[in-house]
């Protein structure tokens, strides 16, 4: 039915301690482009989540005792299998999430890159020797895996959001339990199938699928055997999960909401800026935490940029992600479309103008025609909320300082972008933006070698890069005395 080369990659059960677990009820996974059923997945709950934590706890000592090289070999096999099955994994992802197949296959490669990166970086968990205050002492610092890691991941990147957490955890010597989003569990379960084929031992990587978000979340955040909790999702939910981790003082890392500014200065290459804004804004139908949320354009180039940008957006091809030539797929649900339309309508009522996007579509309720709003101010709903949809609000500004002030006027601080060819301005603006990541003359900034994460209410911790291992390691200080005897 789904035209997979390997039908065994489409799984219907949670993966716990190396086994596939069925449940009494099912969750329907539907294709957002067509509304048709893709698969039914057994609906796990609190009991299965506790079983997964127990399995991860039981597997931890043996996994942590493996050498970094042994773990690297297994992770490398997992990476190789993901890339060998990229076509099938991409198709599964498109079926459950909606993004165009080429983009889905790109996500598979992106997610796999974290597994490859950390398979290598795990060999470089270095400690220190520190000069001691007395001759009879020696000070040594070592790093050890923190223990069982629990994760909750979102539907917008159902492969990559798991891969970049699990890869760092496993490379560090930790074991892992993840509850993926119920809209998109199939990618997570396919990853579990390939992890098993790669030889990753039972209990090291566990996937629990269930719709009891509150109950399962409480297990993952409050269980005494979970040492670290990591979450990607909204700031509101992240705050609740952080509070639940407090009773057991868990280490947490959070990748939360965003409101990314994309600033175009009058000295920018406008064609490059248009191309950068297009890919940053409309990738995954705008359902990306780091995607452009507000486009700030200096007055001198406002007309030129807007004309070229609207023309580029018009060229996007909206449709089913499995249809050849489609460049933008559906949103995750009709409800998501409705929420974005509310932001558009409220902003128009406050004076914004719809430059593009008033066309109706017969594709289905989950589709929204790519839109552009002009005459936007930073206090409008379309600018001060995370849109998570294919809509671009354009805000004009006069001076550099004004652009920085508008950009920073948000509780979020995840990603930001700006285009300029003035080296002095590049340094001033990059240092002045209150965001964890800054793209300079570049609209796509995430990769395995770079630290991904935010400031302010966009979260804490970093994923990817050499810094990405730190959240999964404990620093232990060893003081050796009596060495002069």
Buried (B, 14 or more C-beta within 10 A) or exposed (E): EBEBEBEEBBBBBBBBBBEBBEBEEEBEBBBBBBEEEBBEBBBBBBEBBBBBBBBBBBBBEEBBEBEBEEBBBBBBBBBBBBBEBBBBBBBBBBBBBBBBBBBBBBBBBBBBBBBBBBBBBBBEBEBEEEEBEEEEBBBBEBBBBBBBBBBBBBBBBBBBBBBBBBBBBBBBBBBBBBBBBBBBBBBBBBBBBBBBBBEBBBBBBBBBBBEBEEBBBBBBBBBEBBBBBBBBBBBEBBEBBBEBBEEBEBBBBBBBBBBBBBBBBBEBBBEBBBBBBBBBBBBBBBBBBBBBBBBBBBEEBBEBBBEBBBEBBEEBEBBBBBEEEBBBBBBBBBEBBEBBBEBBBBBBEBEBEBBBBEEEEEBBBBBBBBBBBBBBBBEBBBBBBBBBBBBBBBBBBEEBEEBBEBBBBBEBBBBBBBBBEBEEBBEBBBEBBBBBBBBBBBBEBBEBEBBBBBBBBBBBBBBBBBBBBBBBBBEEEEEEEEEEE
